[in-house]
């Protein structure tokens, strides 16, 4: 029986994704869980500044409804805009980072 946990095997701890890839394949093969292996040549997104491959990671996310009417009959967006209006920005153009 295989138990799946959120913690990777010790052999993968503190490795970059590039160093971990061959070890993942090796570990799967050792456990009889590797179904197939092949190398593919494909385009991959790269950082415009560093010219290095971009690694996408799954992360926990949450979202909030900005336009749902809440307590007091106002939306969170309206309350946030009121807070922006009552804030003094230095430099004054900083308000545009919050409201275009």
Beta strands, then each sheet from edge to edge (+ up, - down):
end
